[in-house]
Amino acid sequence: MNNPTAPAEHLLLLACDFTRHTDALTRLQLTGSSPATALTHQAAVTQHLANAALHIVDILNAQRMYHSPAIRTVYARVRQLVHLATDAADHLLDAVDILDDTRAGIPVQGSGPLLTSSKPWERPAAASPSYGT
């Protein structure tokens, strides 16, 4: 395939990348023997999508054109895609770290709704409200 030259061709390639990314998400299997590897692969696909979207912004910036409302909307959506894909890749890599730490038996530090203990009886007791007695 020839290298695309027009911004519209680059946008079509970005649409293909987005479709491949979505297809990869639907095929993501975390029940196998190595969910961390699957997440790492998905993070790489997601980072590629973010880089492709950044490339589109650069291409649009290089074009001398009137920034009509439609063009400004394209800019906004592509930038939004960059931010969302970058954040998604970061979250996927965080999940890989959590899985690796869990597999290695490293204790969880911190608190939050997603942090659980395999021994609920070892959790610190919640402070009971004091009613001034």
C-alpha positions, 0 to 999 in steps of 0.5 A, a space after each residue: 500500500 502506498 503511503 497516504 498523503 491526504 489528511 482524509 487518508 490518514 483519518 481513514 487509517 486512524 479509523 482502521 486502527 481504532 477498529 483493530 483496537 476495539 476488535 482486540 479488546 473483544 478478543 482479550 482473554 484474561 482467564 488463560 495462564 498469562 493474563 499479564 501478557 495479554 494485558 501488556 499486548 493490549 497496552 501496546 495496541 492501545 499505545 499505537 492507537 494513541 500515537 496514530 492519533 497524535 500523528 493525525 494532529 501533526 498532519 492536520 497542523 501541517 495543512 494550510 486550511 480554514 479551520 471550519 467548525 467541522 475541522 475543529 470538531 475533528 481536532 477535538 475528537 482526535 485529541 480526545 482519542 489521544 487522551 482516552 487511549 493514553 489513559 487506557 494504556 496506563 490503566 492496562 499497565 497498572 493492571 499488569 503491575 497488580 497481576 505481577 505483584 499478586 502472582 509474586 505474593 507481594 502484599 497489597 499496600 493502600 486502601 480502596 474498593 478494588 483492594 481485597 484480602 484473601 483473609 477477611 478476618 485479618 482486615 482492620 476493624 472498621 471504627 464504629 461510630 461513637 454516640 457519646 456514651 
